[in-house]
Amino acid sequence: MRSIPRSSRARYRALPATLIFLFFLLLLTTQYSFTSAYNARPKLVVVIVIDQFRGDYLERYRDQFGEGGFRLFLDHGSYFTDCNYDYANTRTAPGHATLFTGAYTNGHGIVANEWWDQEKKHMVTSVEDDETKLVGTSGDKAGASPHNLLADTVGDELKLATQGKARVFTLSLKDRAAVLPGGFAADAAYWIEPKSGAWVTSTYYRADLPKWAQDFNESDHASRYWDKDWKNSHGDVLRSTGHRKSRDGTDAGFYEVVGATPFANEYEFEFAKELMVYEKLGEGQATDLLAISLSANDILGHQAGPDSPEMAAMALALDHELADFFSFLGHQLGLANVWIALSADHGISALPDAAKKLRIPAANLGAAKFEAQINAALAAKFSPGHAANYVQFDFPIAWVDQDAFGSAHVKEREAEIAVGEAMKQVGLRDYFTKSQLAEGAVPSTALGKKFLNSYSPEAGWYVLGVPEPYTVGGAKGTDHASPYTYDTHVPLAFYGLAFRPGAYRTRAEPVDLAVTLASLLGINAPTAAVGRVLTEALVPAHPHDNAAHEMAEPAAAESTNPIVRNRQ
């Protein structure tokens, strides 16, 4: 770097501190105006999705978080306190599709985790694809792909804009939470084989695992997380990952046992670090994207509920694990070269038993019993004396068997109405049919809009039920999949040079994440995106736009911001 002449140095020292600060700020904000995916600024975008992490958790545990984890967003990032999904089908697959397409189900088509396949006569998953095979495990099992998506993702647009120079990788314990974020053009999506915990992918992406992933599996990293005690900060044992049997008598697998502990998040971050190093993420000619969906919160949350000591300990453990991963990002690339986004795919209801103790109406319905009651009511109407399975029920959605109603000469509209009325008869508050949603025939209310946004033209005939608040489908534990705030309210936060630190109480939605990132990267938003650019949280692209605001802020306060420290 060329040295500054002695006379210039003297004049420089004589400048008031405020002007010196503004000079350096000018250099930094000028850099912002030239950030784009095309010149690898930032080098890497990391999106972290915490499966089943309610929006209120960040405030609930704020005083217990350490430095560098969640506080990276709360103290030094842009944090939106009022972020809600504006749809009703708050499940994992729709949530992940929504975050990365910037659209709701009526745009991306993913209505649930799984649905009834009329031709196969059984339920299929949202990413199941018989045209592909699993890679990384023995046997000839069907693989997974994004073939059911009706819209592309921010990763797809990043690949298109850079003619494939940008690299996009995704990972999760769950296949749907890995596949859907990556969209069609991801370089690879990785998830685990549930029994062994080995990392797998699909022939949709590649014919075999890369050597680094093979080595990871062969070194048996998963075995390190078995037979361990998970303890809270007081040393109390909360759970053990000792080998045990499942309810069906078979050996319980990695997903079931380790997955319900913080060790599962640690395992995901361990794999993510290997991926970053060996795939050289952040070292290319264009901005790269890494999406990590952390599944452990969801696996535990269904069992323990959101207000349990286990869930509190899970959040605090994750805080430490995030801090460690962010430190790794800093050492690898420098945090000044990385943008990080944080959100969740849905929230969770309180345990019905806990709500009832506070005199709040709540119930565990028991989905199997509920399905039997619906089918009995339908048989009494359409085939008296002859039992039939008219629906497969996945609370609160009823998947309608067209053949069963065809035998009774009943068409779609009439069949769906009959199913909806049967659902109300046995305990749901209301319903919306697929035919009704396709026509937009819903009340002009907030609830009506949520169900319109939950519509998909795919998946055969179906009826979306409206449950009573704090009513869940399982006979035990708790669940999500409702239009209520405990399921729709999720975190939305960003960290990086482009984001103005602060807590923002303006309304935001998860569809805004992909649109905001696309705008900042200088690429097109995903094809069906309906979100808005969160301009209130962005550093202005041109330095003079920010001058008045920055003049009002003391330089000393800026010096405590780790963003500034990373720039120096």
C-alpha positions as CSV (number, residue, x, y, z in Angstrom):
1,M,0.0,0.0,0.0
2,R,1.4,3.5,-0.9
3,S,2.5,5.4,2.2
4,I,1.0,8.8,3.1
5,P,3.4,11.8,2.9
6,R,4.6,13.2,6.2
7,S,2.9,16.6,5.6
8,S,-0.4,14.9,4.7
9,R,-0.1,12.7,7.8
10,A,0.2,15.9,10.0
11,R,-2.9,17.4,8.4
12,Y,-4.7,14.1,8.8
13,R,-4.0,14.0,12.5
14,A,-5.3,17.5,12.8
15,L,-8.7,16.6,11.5
16,P,-11.5,16.4,14.0
17,A,-12.3,12.8,15.1
18,T,-15.8,13.1,13.8
19,L,-14.6,13.9,10.3
20,I,-12.1,11.1,10.4
21,F,-14.9,8.7,11.3
22,L,-17.1,10.0,8.5
23,F,-14.2,9.6,6.1
24,F,-13.8,5.9,6.9
25,L,-17.6,5.5,6.9
26,L,-17.7,7.0,3.4
27,L,-15.2,4.4,2.2
28,L,-17.2,1.6,3.8
29,T,-20.6,2.7,2.5
30,T,-19.1,3.3,-0.9
31,Q,-18.1,-0.4,-0.8
32,Y,-21.8,-1.2,-0.1
33,S,-22.9,0.4,-3.3
34,F,-20.9,-2.0,-5.3
35,T,-21.9,-5.2,-3.6
36,S,-23.4,-7.8,-5.8
37,A,-23.3,-11.5,-6.4
38,Y,-21.4,-10.9,-9.7
39,N,-18.2,-9.8,-7.9
40,A,-18.5,-12.1,-4.9
41,R,-19.5,-9.3,-2.4
42,P,-20.3,-10.8,0.0
43,K,-18.3,-14.0,-0.5
44,L,-20.9,-16.1,1.1
45,V,-24.6,-15.9,2.2
46,V,-25.6,-18.3,5.0
47,V,-29.2,-18.9,5.8
48,I,-30.0,-20.7,9.0
49,V,-33.4,-22.1,9.5
50,I,-34.3,-23.5,12.9
51,D,-37.1,-26.0,12.6
52,Q,-39.9,-25.2,15.0
53,F,-38.3,-22.1,16.6
54,R,-41.0,-19.7,17.8
55,G,-40.6,-15.9,17.4
56,D,-40.9,-15.3,21.1
57,Y,-37.9,-17.5,22.0
58,L,-35.4,-14.8,21.2
59,E,-36.8,-12.4,23.8
60,R,-37.7,-15.2,26.3
61,Y,-34.0,-16.3,26.6
62,R,-32.3,-13.1,25.6
63,D,-30.8,-12.4,29.0
64,Q,-29.3,-15.9,29.1
65,F,-27.7,-15.9,25.7
66,G,-23.9,-15.4,25.5
67,E,-21.9,-13.3,23.1
68,G,-21.5,-14.4,19.5
69,G,-24.6,-16.6,19.0
70,F,-28.1,-15.2,18.9
71,R,-26.8,-11.9,20.2
72,L,-24.9,-11.5,16.9
73,F,-28.4,-10.7,15.5
74,L,-30.0,-9.2,18.5
75,D,-27.2,-6.7,19.3
76,H,-25.4,-6.2,16.0
77,G,-27.9,-7.3,13.3
78,S,-31.3,-6.3,12.0
79,Y,-33.9,-8.1,14.0
80,F,-37.6,-8.1,13.0
81,T,-39.8,-8.8,16.1
82,D,-43.1,-9.1,14.3
83,C,-42.5,-11.7,11.5
84,N,-45.5,-14.0,10.8
85,Y,-46.4,-16.5,8.0
86,D,-49.5,-15.3,6.3
87,Y,-50.8,-18.8,5.6
88,A,-52.3,-21.6,7.6
89,N,-50.4,-24.8,6.6
90,T,-47.5,-24.2,9.0
91,R,-45.5,-27.4,8.3
92,T,-41.8,-28.0,7.6
93,A,-42.0,-28.5,3.9
94,P,-44.2,-25.5,3.1
95,G,-42.2,-23.3,5.5
96,H,-38.8,-24.1,3.9
97,A,-40.3,-23.7,0.4
98,T,-41.7,-20.3,1.5
99,L,-38.5,-19.0,2.9
100,F,-36.5,-19.6,-0.2
101,T,-39.0,-19.0,-3.0
102,G,-40.4,-15.8,-1.4
103,A,-43.9,-17.2,-2.1
104,Y,-46.6,-19.0,-0.2
105,T,-48.1,-22.3,-1.1
106,N,-50.3,-20.8,-3.8
107,G,-47.0,-19.8,-5.5
108,H,-44.7,-22.7,-4.8
109,G,-47.2,-25.5,-4.6
110,I,-45.9,-27.3,-1.5
111,V,-49.1,-27.7,0.6
112,A,-47.8,-30.2,3.3
113,N,-45.0,-32.5,4.3
114,E,-46.8,-35.4,2.5
115,W,-50.1,-36.1,0.7
116,W,-52.2,-38.8,-0.8
117,D,-51.1,-40.1,-4.1
118,Q,-54.2,-41.3,-6.0
119,E,-52.3,-43.5,-8.4
120,K,-50.1,-45.1,-5.8
121,K,-52.9,-45.3,-3.3
122,H,-50.7,-44.3,-0.4
123,M,-49.1,-41.1,1.1
124,V,-46.0,-39.7,-0.6
125,T,-43.6,-37.1,0.7
126,S,-43.2,-33.6,-0.7
127,V,-39.8,-34.4,-2.1
128,E,-40.1,-38.2,-2.8
129,D,-39.0,-38.9,-6.4
130,D,-39.1,-42.4,-7.9
131,E,-37.0,-41.2,-10.8
132,T,-34.0,-40.8,-8.5
133,K,-32.1,-43.0,-6.1
134,L,-30.5,-42.3,-2.7
135,V,-26.7,-41.9,-2.8
136,G,-24.5,-42.7,0.2
137,T,-26.4,-45.7,1.6
138,S,-26.9,-49.3,0.7
139,G,-30.0,-50.6,-1.1
140,D,-32.0,-49.3,-3.9
141,K,-34.1,-46.7,-2.2
142,A,-36.0,-43.9,-4.0
143,G,-34.3,-40.6,-3.8
144,A,-35.6,-37.0,-3.4
145,S,-35.8,-33.9,-5.6
146,P,-37.5,-30.6,-5.9
147,H,-39.8,-31.8,-8.7
148,N,-43.0,-30.8,-6.9
149,L,-41.9,-27.1,-6.6
150,L,-43.9,-24.8,-8.8
151,A,-41.5,-21.9,-8.4
152,D,-37.7,-21.4,-8.2
153,T,-35.7,-20.3,-5.3
154,V,-33.2,-17.5,-4.5
155,G,-30.4,-20.0,-5.0
156,D,-31.8,-20.8,-8.5
157,E,-31.8,-17.1,-9.4
158,L,-28.2,-16.8,-8.0
159,K,-27.1,-19.7,-10.2
160,L,-28.8,-18.2,-13.3
161,A,-27.5,-14.7,-12.7
162,T,-23.9,-15.9,-12.5
163,Q,-24.1,-18.6,-15.2
164,G,-23.5,-21.3,-12.6
165,K,-20.4,-19.6,-11.0
166,A,-22.2,-19.2,-7.7
167,R,-22.4,-22.5,-5.7
168,V,-25.4,-23.5,-3.7
169,F,-25.4,-26.1,-1.0
170,T,-28.0,-27.1,1.6
171,L,-28.2,-29.5,4.5
172,S,-30.5,-30.8,7.2
173,L,-31.4,-33.9,9.1
174,K,-34.6,-34.0,7.0
175,D,-34.7,-34.5,3.3
176,R,-37.5,-32.0,2.7
177,A,-35.6,-29.3,4.7
178,A,-32.5,-29.9,2.6
179,V,-34.1,-30.3,-0.9
180,L,-36.6,-27.5,-1.0
181,P,-34.3,-24.6,0.1
182,G,-31.8,-25.5,-2.7
183,G,-34.4,-25.4,-5.4
184,F,-33.7,-26.9,-8.8
185,A,-30.1,-25.8,-9.4
186,A,-28.4,-26.5,-6.1
187,D,-25.0,-28.2,-6.4
188,A,-26.0,-30.6,-3.7
189,A,-28.5,-31.1,-0.9
190,Y,-27.5,-33.4,2.0
191,W,-29.6,-35.0,4.7
192,I,-29.1,-38.1,6.9
193,E,-30.2,-41.7,6.7
194,P,-32.4,-41.9,9.8
195,K,-31.1,-45.1,11.4
196,S,-27.4,-44.7,11.0
197,G,-27.1,-40.9,10.8
198,A,-24.9,-41.2,7.7
199,W,-25.1,-38.3,5.3
200,V,-26.8,-39.0,2.0
201,T,-28.0,-37.2,-1.2
202,S,-29.8,-38.1,-4.3
203,T,-28.9,-39.0,-7.9
204,Y,-30.8,-35.8,-8.8
205,Y,-27.7,-34.0,-7.7
206,R,-24.8,-36.4,-8.3
207,A,-24.0,-40.1,-8.9
208,D,-22.0,-40.6,-5.7
209,L,-20.9,-38.7,-2.6
210,P,-17.9,-36.5,-2.9
211,K,-14.8,-38.1,-1.3
212,W,-14.9,-35.7,1.7
213,A,-18.4,-36.7,2.5
214,Q,-17.5,-40.4,2.1
215,D,-14.6,-39.9,4.4
216,F,-16.9,-38.1,6.9
217,N,-19.3,-41.1,7.0
218,E,-16.5,-43.7,7.0
219,S,-14.9,-42.0,10.0
220,D,-18.2,-42.7,11.8
221,H,-18.7,-39.2,13.2
222,A,-22.3,-40.2,14.1
223,S,-21.1,-42.8,16.6
224,R,-19.5,-40.1,18.8
225,Y,-23.0,-38.8,19.7
226,W,-24.3,-42.1,21.0
227,D,-24.3,-43.1,24.7
228,K,-23.9,-39.5,25.9
229,D,-25.8,-37.6,28.6
230,W,-27.2,-34.3,27.7
231,K,-26.9,-32.0,30.7
232,N,-28.2,-28.5,31.4
233,S,-26.0,-25.7,32.8
234,H,-26.6,-27.0,36.3
235,G,-25.3,-30.4,35.4
236,D,-28.7,-32.1,35.5
237,V,-29.1,-34.9,33.0
238,L,-32.0,-34.1,30.7
239,R,-31.7,-36.9,28.2
240,S,-29.4,-39.8,27.3
241,T,-28.5,-41.0,23.8
242,G,-28.1,-44.5,25.0
243,H,-29.2,-47.2,22.6
244,R,-32.9,-48.2,23.0
245,K,-35.9,-49.7,21.3
246,S,-38.6,-47.9,19.4
247,R,-42.3,-48.4,20.1
248,D,-42.4,-51.0,17.3
249,G,-39.6,-53.0,19.0
250,T,-36.9,-52.2,16.5
251,D,-33.7,-50.5,17.4
252,A,-34.2,-46.7,17.6
253,G,-32.1,-44.8,15.1
254,F,-29.9,-41.7,15.2
255,Y,-32.7,-39.4,14.1
256,E,-35.0,-40.6,16.8
257,V,-32.5,-40.7,19.7
258,V,-29.7,-38.2,19.0
259,G,-32.0,-36.0,16.9
260,A,-33.9,-34.8,20.0
261,T,-30.8,-33.4,21.7
262,P,-28.4,-30.5,21.0
263,F,-25.9,-33.1,19.8
264,A,-27.8,-33.3,16.5
265,N,-27.2,-29.6,15.9
266,E,-23.5,-30.0,16.7
267,Y,-23.4,-32.9,14.2
268,E,-25.0,-30.7,11.5
269,F,-22.5,-27.9,12.1
270,E,-19.7,-30.4,12.0
271,F,-20.8,-31.5,8.5
272,A,-21.3,-27.9,7.4
273,K,-17.7,-27.0,8.3
274,E,-16.4,-30.0,6.3
275,L,-18.5,-28.9,3.4
276,M,-17.3,-25.3,3.5
277,V,-13.6,-26.3,3.6
278,Y,-13.7,-29.0,0.9
279,E,-16.1,-27.3,-1.4
280,K,-14.1,-24.0,-0.9
281,L,-17.3,-22.0,-0.3
282,G,-16.7,-18.3,-0.4
283,E,-13.6,-18.6,-2.5
284,G,-15.1,-18.3,-6.0
285,Q,-15.8,-15.5,-8.5
286,A,-19.4,-15.1,-7.4
287,T,-21.3,-15.1,-4.1
288,D,-22.0,-18.6,-2.8
289,L,-25.1,-19.7,-0.7
290,L,-25.2,-22.2,2.1
291,A,-28.5,-23.1,3.8
292,I,-28.5,-25.0,7.1
293,S,-31.8,-26.3,8.5
294,L,-31.4,-27.4,12.1
295,S,-33.9,-30.2,12.9
296,A,-33.3,-31.0,16.6
297,N,-35.6,-28.3,18.0
298,D,-38.6,-29.8,16.1
299,I,-37.9,-33.4,17.1
300,L,-37.7,-32.4,20.8
301,G,-40.4,-29.8,20.7
302,H,-43.2,-32.2,19.6
303,Q,-42.5,-34.3,22.7
304,A,-41.6,-31.7,25.4
305,G,-43.6,-28.6,24.3
306,P,-42.3,-25.0,24.0
307,D,-42.3,-24.2,27.7
308,S,-40.4,-27.2,29.1
309,P,-36.9,-27.0,30.7
310,E,-35.6,-29.2,27.9
311,M,-36.6,-26.6,25.3
312,A,-35.0,-23.8,27.3
313,A,-31.8,-25.9,27.5
314,M,-32.0,-26.7,23.8
315,A,-32.1,-22.9,23.0
316,L,-29.1,-22.1,25.2
317,A,-27.1,-25.0,23.8
318,L,-27.9,-23.9,20.3
319,D,-26.7,-20.4,21.2
320,H,-23.3,-21.8,22.0
321,E,-23.2,-23.9,18.8
322,L,-24.1,-20.9,16.7
323,A,-21.4,-18.8,18.3
324,D,-18.9,-21.5,17.5
325,F,-20.0,-21.7,13.9
326,F,-20.0,-18.0,13.4
327,S,-16.4,-17.9,14.8
328,F,-15.6,-20.6,12.3
329,L,-17.0,-18.4,9.5
330,G,-15.0,-15.5,10.8
331,H,-11.7,-17.5,10.7
332,Q,-12.5,-18.9,7.2
333,L,-13.7,-15.9,5.4
334,G,-13.9,-13.0,7.8
335,L,-17.4,-11.9,9.0
336,A,-17.1,-8.7,6.9
337,N,-17.3,-11.0,3.9
338,V,-20.4,-12.9,5.0
339,W,-24.1,-12.2,5.3
340,I,-26.1,-14.4,7.7
341,A,-29.9,-14.7,7.8
342,L,-31.9,-16.5,10.5
343,S,-35.5,-17.7,10.5
344,A,-37.7,-20.7,11.2
345,D,-40.2,-22.7,9.3
346,H,-43.0,-22.5,11.9
347,G,-43.7,-22.3,15.6
348,I,-45.5,-24.7,18.0
349,S,-48.5,-24.8,20.2
350,A,-48.2,-25.0,24.0
351,L,-48.8,-28.5,25.3
352,P,-52.6,-28.8,25.6
353,D,-52.3,-30.0,29.2
354,A,-50.2,-26.9,30.1
355,A,-52.8,-24.6,28.5
356,K,-55.7,-26.3,30.3
357,K,-54.0,-25.7,33.7
358,L,-54.4,-22.0,32.9
359,R,-58.1,-22.5,32.1
360,I,-57.3,-22.0,28.3
361,P,-59.4,-24.4,26.2
362,A,-57.1,-27.0,24.6
363,A,-57.1,-30.6,23.5
364,N,-55.2,-33.5,22.1
365,L,-57.5,-35.0,19.6
366,G,-55.7,-38.2,18.6
367,A,-55.5,-38.2,14.7
368,A,-56.1,-42.0,14.3
369,K,-59.3,-41.8,16.3
370,F,-60.3,-38.6,14.5
371,E,-59.8,-40.2,11.1
372,A,-61.9,-43.2,12.0
373,Q,-64.7,-40.9,13.1
374,I,-64.6,-39.0,9.9
375,N,-64.7,-42.1,7.8
376,A,-67.5,-43.6,9.9
377,A,-69.6,-40.4,9.3
378,L,-68.9,-40.5,5.6
379,A,-69.7,-44.2,5.3
380,A,-73.0,-43.6,7.1
381,K,-73.9,-41.1,4.4
382,F,-72.5,-42.7,1.2
383,S,-72.2,-46.4,1.9
384,P,-74.5,-47.4,4.8
385,G,-73.5,-50.7,6.3
386,H,-70.2,-50.8,4.4
387,A,-67.1,-49.3,6.0
388,A,-64.8,-47.5,3.7
389,N,-61.7,-45.3,3.9
390,Y,-62.8,-42.1,2.3
391,V,-60.0,-40.0,3.7
392,Q,-56.4,-40.2,5.0
393,F,-56.2,-37.6,7.8
394,D,-53.0,-35.7,8.6
395,F,-54.2,-33.1,11.1
396,P,-55.7,-30.8,10.2
397,I,-55.8,-31.8,6.5
398,A,-58.0,-34.5,5.1
399,W,-56.7,-36.1,1.9
400,V,-59.7,-37.4,-0.1
401,D,-59.7,-40.8,-1.9
402,Q,-61.3,-40.0,-5.3
403,D,-61.9,-43.7,-6.0
404,A,-63.9,-44.2,-2.8
405,F,-66.2,-41.3,-3.7
406,G,-66.2,-42.4,-7.3
407,S,-67.8,-45.7,-6.2
408,A,-70.6,-43.6,-4.7
409,H,-70.8,-41.4,-7.8
410,V,-69.8,-38.3,-5.9
411,K,-67.8,-35.6,-7.6
412,E,-65.0,-33.5,-6.1
413,R,-66.9,-30.4,-4.9
414,E,-69.6,-32.5,-3.2
415,A,-67.1,-34.9,-1.8
416,E,-64.9,-32.2,-0.3
417,I,-67.9,-30.4,1.3
418,A,-69.1,-33.7,2.8
419,V,-65.6,-34.3,4.2
420,G,-65.5,-30.8,5.7
421,E,-68.8,-31.2,7.4
422,A,-67.7,-34.5,8.8
423,M,-64.6,-32.8,10.2
424,K,-66.7,-30.1,11.9
425,Q,-69.0,-32.8,13.2
426,V,-66.1,-34.5,15.1
427,G,-64.4,-31.4,16.5
428,L,-62.9,-28.9,14.0
429,R,-64.0,-25.3,14.0
430,D,-64.4,-24.9,10.2
431,Y,-62.9,-26.0,6.9
432,F,-61.9,-24.8,3.4
433,T,-62.1,-27.1,0.4
434,K,-59.7,-27.3,-2.5
435,S,-62.5,-26.4,-4.9
436,Q,-63.4,-23.4,-2.9
437,L,-59.9,-22.2,-2.6
438,A,-59.3,-22.7,-6.4
439,E,-62.2,-20.2,-7.0
440,G,-61.0,-17.8,-4.4
441,A,-64.4,-18.2,-2.7
442,V,-63.4,-17.3,0.9
443,P,-64.5,-14.6,3.3
444,S,-62.6,-11.3,2.9
445,T,-60.9,-11.7,6.3
446,A,-57.4,-12.3,7.6
447,L,-58.2,-16.0,8.1
448,G,-59.6,-16.3,4.6
449,K,-56.4,-14.8,3.1
450,K,-54.3,-17.3,5.1
451,F,-56.2,-20.2,3.6
452,L,-56.0,-18.7,0.1
453,N,-52.3,-18.6,0.5
454,S,-52.3,-22.2,1.6
455,Y,-53.9,-23.4,-1.7
456,S,-52.0,-25.7,-4.1
457,P,-53.4,-27.0,-7.4
458,E,-51.4,-30.2,-6.8
459,A,-52.0,-33.2,-4.4
460,G,-55.4,-34.4,-5.6
461,W,-58.6,-33.6,-3.6
462,Y,-58.2,-32.3,-0.1
463,V,-59.9,-30.3,2.7
464,L,-58.0,-27.9,4.9
465,G,-59.4,-27.9,8.4
466,V,-59.5,-25.0,10.8
467,P,-58.7,-26.3,14.3
468,E,-59.7,-24.7,17.6
469,P,-56.8,-22.8,19.2
470,Y,-54.4,-25.0,21.2
471,T,-56.0,-28.1,19.7
472,V,-53.5,-30.6,18.2
473,G,-53.8,-33.8,16.3
474,G,-51.6,-36.1,18.4
475,A,-52.9,-38.0,21.4
476,K,-49.8,-36.9,23.3
477,G,-47.3,-34.0,23.0
478,T,-48.0,-31.0,20.8
479,D,-48.0,-29.9,17.2
480,H,-48.1,-27.1,14.7
481,A,-50.0,-26.7,11.4
482,S,-52.5,-24.0,12.5
483,P,-53.1,-20.4,11.3
484,Y,-52.6,-19.1,14.9
485,T,-49.8,-16.8,16.0
486,Y,-48.1,-19.5,18.1
487,D,-47.5,-21.3,14.8
488,T,-47.0,-18.4,12.4
489,H,-44.7,-16.2,14.5
490,V,-41.0,-16.8,13.8
491,P,-37.7,-14.9,14.0
492,L,-36.4,-13.0,11.1
493,A,-32.9,-11.5,11.5
494,F,-29.9,-10.5,9.4
495,Y,-26.3,-9.8,10.0
496,G,-23.7,-8.3,7.7
497,L,-22.3,-5.1,6.3
498,A,-25.5,-4.4,4.3
499,F,-27.8,-4.4,7.3
500,R,-28.4,-1.6,9.7
501,P,-28.3,-2.9,13.3
502,G,-31.5,-2.5,15.3
503,A,-34.8,-4.1,16.4
504,Y,-37.5,-3.4,13.8
505,R,-41.1,-3.6,14.9
506,T,-42.5,-3.1,11.4
507,R,-44.5,-6.0,10.0
508,A,-42.4,-8.6,8.2
509,E,-43.1,-12.0,6.7
510,P,-40.8,-14.9,5.9
511,V,-41.4,-14.3,2.2
512,D,-39.4,-11.1,2.6
513,L,-36.1,-13.0,3.2
514,A,-35.5,-14.2,-0.3
515,V,-36.7,-11.0,-1.9
516,T,-34.4,-8.9,0.4
517,L,-31.4,-11.0,-0.3
518,A,-32.0,-11.0,-4.1
519,S,-32.3,-7.2,-4.1
520,L,-29.0,-6.8,-2.3
521,L,-27.2,-9.3,-4.5
522,G,-28.4,-7.5,-7.6
523,I,-30.2,-10.6,-9.0
524,N,-33.9,-11.3,-9.9
525,A,-36.2,-12.3,-7.1
526,P,-37.6,-15.9,-7.4
527,T,-40.3,-16.3,-10.0
528,A,-43.3,-16.4,-7.8
529,A,-42.0,-14.1,-5.0
530,V,-44.5,-11.9,-3.2
531,G,-42.3,-10.5,-0.4
532,R,-41.0,-7.0,0.0
533,V,-37.5,-5.7,0.3
534,L,-37.0,-4.8,4.0
535,T,-35.5,-1.4,3.2
536,E,-35.9,0.0,6.7
537,A,-33.1,-2.4,7.8
538,L,-30.7,-1.8,5.0
539,V,-27.7,0.5,4.8
540,P,-28.4,2.9,1.9
541,A,-26.6,2.0,-1.3
542,H,-25.2,5.6,-1.8
543,P,-23.1,7.2,0.9
544,H,-24.9,10.6,0.8
545,D,-28.2,8.9,1.5
546,N,-26.9,7.9,4.9
547,A,-24.9,11.0,5.8
548,A,-27.5,12.7,7.9
549,H,-28.3,9.5,9.8
550,E,-24.7,8.6,10.5
551,M,-23.8,12.2,11.6
552,A,-26.2,11.8,14.5
553,E,-24.5,8.6,15.7
554,P,-21.5,8.9,18.0
555,A,-18.3,7.3,16.6
556,A,-17.6,5.7,19.9
557,A,-20.8,3.7,19.7
558,E,-19.8,2.4,16.2
559,S,-16.5,1.2,17.5
560,T,-18.2,-1.4,19.7
561,N,-19.9,-2.9,16.7
562,P,-18.2,-6.2,15.6
563,I,-19.1,-5.4,12.0
564,V,-16.9,-2.3,12.2
565,R,-14.1,-4.3,14.0
566,N,-14.2,-6.9,11.2
567,R,-13.8,-4.2,8.6
568,Q,-10.6,-2.8,10.1
